[in-house]
């Protein structure tokens, strides 16, 4: 995992999201999920390119069910973008970095 990507859990999620000055893109994933493995390198590329304007976090849904349930995660990978502590965008499914960026660009 890229150095800048944050490991999110049920216990640190709220602090990381509400305490961030930057928008936070959260990847809801699981170890057994093939598409989640496909999107991981795309998120690392995105992190390297946009680290000055975006934070990226990963939340394992099997280990952190409370947050996954709170946000109604029923398909993974799901990407949720938070700005000023509020969810502003939801993206479901694996896609290349450029597509992810086009989906969230208006919030950066």
Secondary structure, DSSP 8 states (H G I E B T S, - for coil): --TT-EEE-TTTHHHHHHT-SSEEEEEEE-TT-HHHHHHHHHHHHHHHHHTTTEEEEEEETTT-HHHHHHTT--SSSEEEEEETTEEEEEEES---HHHHHHHHGGG-
